[in-house]
């Protein structure tokens, strides 16, 4: 069983940072903490200096699939030469923020796998098993209702419109960020996260500058992640945001030690969990901006938990549990307005939409 704690706080504009702490029960030395930064592109008037939230989620998904695929192939003595996994994720946003009807949605993800030296039928069987074993698939294929708690200006406050959590209430994470001491953020001279190319700033076009801040929306988002295996064994992923118009980012990933990796970079589940937290944070800030609500700062602690892999390929599927999010708001607005803020944050979050829906991954070779 694995658990991941994400502590995130808002910075300037749409920028956010997170501490992602990973642990695994019964696995000595499996605890690691990563600091990740997130931004938004021109579509949200962001500075585009760091990857957008959905980039983290797509990277995490495709790494999780590739990790399982590589492990299953190795266990069966199958060589996967020039492995490439292409993952397309699609999301929807429709409704009015001012009327409270704006809702994020998720469509089935599409995974295409290619490799040399293996027949398509055999590769398809391996890919299907890898997806079935992946905790990322449990996020997509099983309905999970997220749970929340809220602190308003330092005091615990009741939630409304979302499911309250019965988990222990945790203190705000702010001070933890001041205690971290960074280590090297590069592998062989290459940053773990980097920007490959910048989006063109286009005005008055679909998906252009500021388009995602409109109070009424009806749109589809499309994100593609292309994964290859680097010479040093790391997962090498490039993320492209097609809709809205976004930049290209590069992610390195590695399996944790207890999964046979070296822990040189965040794992797929690290990125996956961070993506959920970052996306929810974006929706809080975006909604407050659209309705002109006073939101001075916001933080969260998010808990994700994944079950142990099945003992065999025939023994069933991976398991994931509802995400628990503790939200900490500083605001001059009253309780009702901040309850609505959290409700709309969950309602418009693409990745909480993933959790509350059931959309199995479509696999092709």
C-alpha positions in Angstrom: 0.0 0.0 0.0 1.3 3.5 -0.9 0.2 6.9 0.4 1.1 10.3 -0.8 0.8 13.6 1.1 0.7 16.8 -0.9 1.1 20.2 0.8 0.5 23.1 -1.5 0.2 26.8 -1.2 -0.6 29.7 -3.6 2.1 32.1 -4.7 1.8 35.1 -7.0 -1.0 35.0 -9.7 -1.6 31.4 -10.8 1.7 30.1 -9.4 1.8 27.4 -6.8 4.3 25.2 -5.0 3.9 21.8 -3.4 5.8 19.4 -1.1 5.0 15.8 -2.2 5.8 13.3 0.4 5.7 9.6 -0.5 5.6 6.6 1.8 4.8 2.9 1.4 3.8 0.7 4.3 6.2 -2.1 5.0 8.9 -0.6 2.7 12.0 0.5 4.5 13.6 3.7 3.2 10.7 4.3 0.8 10.0 7.8 2.1 10.9 10.8 -0.1 9.8 14.4 -0.4 9.9 16.4 -3.6 9.2 20.1 -4.1 7.2 20.8 -7.3 6.2 24.1 -8.8 3.2 24.8 -11.0 1.9 27.7 -13.1 -0.7 28.4 -15.8 -0.3 29.6 -19.4 -1.7 32.6 -21.3 -5.3 31.1 -21.2 -5.4 31.9 -17.5 -3.1 35.0 -17.7 -0.4 33.0 -16.0 3.3 33.5 -16.4 3.8 30.1 -17.9 7.1 29.5 -16.0 6.3 26.0 -14.8 4.1 23.1 -15.9 0.3 23.5 -15.7 -1.7 21.1 -13.3 -3.0 18.7 -16.0 0.6 18.2 -17.2 1.5 16.6 -13.8 -1.5 14.3 -14.0 -0.9 13.2 -17.5 2.8 12.6 -16.8 1.9 10.6 -13.7 -0.7 8.5 -15.6 1.6 7.6 -18.5 4.5 6.9 -16.1 2.3 4.6 -14.0 1.3 2.7 -17.1 4.8 2.4 -18.5 6.2 1.3 -15.1 3.8 -1.6 -14.9 4.3 -2.5 -18.6 8.0 -2.6 -18.1 7.8 -4.7 -14.9 5.3 -7.2 -16.5 7.4 -7.6 -19.6 10.5 -8.1 -17.5 8.8 -10.8 -15.4 7.8 -12.6 -18.6 11.2 -12.3 -20.3 9.9 -10.0 -23.0 12.1 -7.3 -24.4 10.4 -4.1 -25.2 12.7 -2.2 -27.6 12.0 1.5 -28.3 9.0 1.6 -26.1 6.8 4.6 -26.6 3.5 5.3 -24.8 1.3 8.2 -26.0 -1.5 9.2 -23.7 -4.3 11.6 -24.7 -6.4 13.1 -22.0 -9.7 15.0 -22.6 -11.7 17.2 -20.3 -14.7 19.4 -20.5 -15.8 22.7 -18.9 -19.4 23.9 -19.3 -21.7 26.3 -17.5 -21.8 29.6 -15.7 -19.5 30.5 -12.8 -21.8 33.4 -11.8 -24.9 31.1 -11.6 -22.9 28.3 -10.0 -23.5 25.8 -12.9 -20.0 25.7 -14.3 -18.8 22.1 -14.0 -15.6 20.3 -15.0 -15.8 16.9 -16.7 -13.5 14.1 -17.8 -13.7 12.0 -21.0 -12.1 8.5 -21.5 -8.3 8.7 -21.8 -6.6 7.1 -24.8 -3.3 5.2 -24.5 -1.4 4.1 -27.6 1.6 1.8 -27.0 4.3 0.9 -29.5 7.5 -1.2 -29.3 9.9 -3.1 -31.5 10.5 -6.8 -31.4 7.1 -7.9 -30.2 3.8 -8.8 -32.0 0.9 -6.4 -31.7 -1.3 -9.0 -30.0 1.2 -9.8 -27.4 2.0 -6.1 -26.8 -1.8 -5.3 -26.5 -2.2 -8.1 -23.9 0.8 -6.6 -21.9 -0.6 -3.1 -22.2 -4.0 -4.1 -21.0 -2.5 -5.9 -18.0 -0.3 -2.9 -17.2 -3.3 -0.5 -17.3 -5.4 -2.9 -15.2 -2.7 -3.0 -12.6 -2.1 0.7 -12.4 -3.5 2.8 -9.5 -4.0 5.6 -12.1 -6.6 3.4 -13.8 -8.4 3.0 -10.5 -8.6 6.8 -10.4 -10.2 6.8 -13.8 -12.3 3.6 -13.8 -13.8 3.7 -10.3 -16.2 6.4 -8.9 -14.4 8.0 -5.9 -16.1 10.8 -4.0 -13.6 13.2 -2.6 -13.7 14.4 1.0 -12.9 17.8 2.4 -12.3 19.9 5.5 -12.0 23.7 5.6 -10.2 26.2 7.8 -11.2 29.9 7.3 -8.8 32.5 8.7 -7.3 29.9 11.1 -10.5 28.4 12.4 -12.1 25.1 11.4 -15.3 25.7 9.5 -18.0 23.4 8.2 -18.1 22.5 4.5 -21.2 22.7 2.4 -21.8 21.2 -1.0 -18.9 18.7 -0.7 -18.5 15.5 1.4 -17.0 16.3 4.8 -14.1 14.1 5.8 -13.9 12.0 8.9 -10.1 11.9 8.8 -8.0 13.7 11.4 -7.9 17.4 10.8 -4.3 18.6 10.2 -2.6 22.0 10.8 -2.0 24.3 7.9 1.2 23.5 6.0 2.7 27.0 5.5 5.6 26.7 7.9 6.8 23.4 6.3 7.9 25.2 3.2 10.4 27.3 5.2 12.1 24.1 6.6 13.1 22.5 3.3 16.7 22.3 2.1 16.8 21.7 -1.7 19.2 19.1 -3.2 20.2 18.7 -6.8 17.2 19.2 -9.2 19.0 17.9 -12.3 19.9 14.5 -13.7 23.0 14.3 -15.9 22.8 18.1 -16.2 19.2 18.1 -17.3 16.4 19.5 -15.0 13.8 17.1 -13.7 11.1 19.6 -14.9 11.7 21.9 -17.8 10.0 24.0 -20.5 10.7 22.9 -24.0 8.8 25.5 -26.0 6.5 28.4 -25.2 3.0 28.9 -26.4 2.3 31.7 -28.8 0.2 34.4 -27.2 -2.9 34.8 -29.3 -5.8 37.1 -28.5 -9.5 36.8 -29.3 -9.2 33.1 -30.5 -10.4 29.9 -29.0 -8.0 28.9 -26.2 -6.2 32.2 -26.4 -5.1 34.7 -23.8 -7.5 34.9 -20.8 -10.0 32.5 -22.5 -10.3 30.2 -19.4 -11.3 33.2 -17.2 -14.6 33.8 -19.0 -17.6 33.5 -16.7 -19.5 31.3 -19.2 -17.8 28.4 -20.9 -18.3 25.4 -23.1 -15.1 23.8 -24.2 -13.0 20.7 -24.5 -9.4 20.4 -23.3 -6.8 18.1 -24.9 -3.5 17.2 -23.3 -1.0 14.7 -24.8 1.9 13.0 -23.1 4.5 11.1 -25.0 6.8 8.8 -22.9 10.0 7.1 -23.9 12.6 5.3 -21.8 15.8 7.3 -21.5 19.2 5.6 -21.8 19.6 5.9 -18.0 16.3 4.1 -17.4 14.3 7.1 -16.5 10.8 7.9 -17.8 11.2 10.7 -20.3 7.9 12.5 -20.9 6.9 15.5 -23.1 3.6 17.1 -22.4 1.8 19.2 -25.0 -1.4 21.2 -24.2 -3.4 21.4 -27.5 -6.6 23.0 -26.1 -6.4 25.6 -24.8 -3.2 26.8 -26.5 -0.3 25.9 -24.2 3.4 25.3 -23.9 5.4 22.1 -24.1 7.0 20.8 -20.9 9.5 17.9 -20.2 9.3 15.6 -17.1 11.7 13.0 -15.9 10.3 10.3 -13.6 11.6 7.2 -11.8 10.1 4.4 -9.9 10.7 4.5 -6.1 13.2 2.0 -4.6 10.5 -0.3 -3.3 9.2 -0.6 -6.9 12.6 -1.5 -8.4 13.7 2.1 -9.3 16.3 4.4 -7.8 14.1 7.3 -6.8 16.1 9.8 -8.8 13.0 11.7 -9.8 9.3 11.8 -8.7 7.3 8.7 -9.4 4.2 8.5 -11.6 2.0 8.5 -8.4 3.9 11.6 -7.1 3.1 13.5 -10.3 -0.5 12.2 -10.4 -1.2 13.3 -6.8 0.4 16.7 -7.3 -1.7 17.2 -10.4 -4.9 16.7 -8.5 -3.8 19.2 -5.8 -2.6 21.8 -8.3 -5.8 21.6 -10.4 -8.0 22.1 -7.4 -5.8 25.0 -6.3 -6.2 26.6 -9.8 -10.0 26.3 -9.7 -10.1 28.0 -6.3 -8.1 30.9 -7.6 -9.9 31.0 -11.0 -13.4 31.0 -9.4 -12.4 33.7 -6.9 -11.1 35.8 -9.8 -14.2 35.4 -12.0 -16.7 36.3 -9.2 -14.3 38.9 -7.7 -14.2 37.2 -4.3 -11.7 38.3 -1.7 -9.2 35.4 -1.5 -5.9 36.5 0.1 -4.2 33.2 0.2 -5.0 29.5 0.1 -3.2 26.3 1.0 -4.1 22.6 1.2 -3.0 19.3 2.5 -4.1 16.4 0.2 -3.9 12.7 1.1 -4.0 10.1 -1.7 -3.8 6.3 -0.9 -3.4 3.4 -3.3 -3.8 -0.3 -2.6 -1.0 -2.9 -3.1 -0.8 -4.4 -6.6 -2.7 -7.6 -7.2 -0.5 -10.7 -6.5 -0.9 -11.9 -10.1 -2.1 -10.7 -13.5 -5.3 -12.7 -13.1 -6.0 -11.6 -9.5 -7.8 -8.4 -10.3 -7.2 -4.7 -10.7 -5.3 -2.0 -8.7 -7.1 -0.1 -6.1 -7.4 3.6 -5.1 -9.2 5.3 -2.3 -11.1 8.6 -2.1 -8.9 11.7 -2.0 -9.0 13.7 1.3 -8.3 17.4 1.0 -7.9 19.9 3.9 -8.3 23.4 2.7 -6.9 26.6 4.5 -8.3 29.9 3.3 -7.5 33.5 4.2 -10.4 35.7 3.1 -12.4 38.8 4.1 -15.6 37.1 2.8 -18.1 35.4 5.1 -18.4 31.6 5.7 -21.1 31.1 3.0 -19.0 32.7 0.3 -16.0 30.5 1.2 -18.1 27.4 1.4 -19.3 28.2 -2.1 -15.6 28.7 -3.1 -14.7 25.2 -2.0 -17.8 23.7 -3.6 -17.1 25.4 -6.9 -13.4 24.4 -6.7 -14.4 20.7 -6.5 -17.2 21.1 -9.1 -15.0 22.8 -11.7 -11.8 20.8 -11.0 -11.1 18.5 -14.0 -9.3 16.0 -11.8 -11.9 15.7 -9.1 -14.2 15.1 -12.1 -12.0 12.2 -13.0 -12.4 10.8 -9.5 -16.2 11.1 -9.4 -16.7 9.5 -12.9 -16.0 6.1 -14.3 -14.0 6.3 -17.6 -11.8 3.2 -18.2 -8.7 3.8 -20.4 -9.0 3.0 -24.1 -5.8 1.0 -25.1 -4.5 0.6 -28.6 -1.2 -0.6 -30.2 
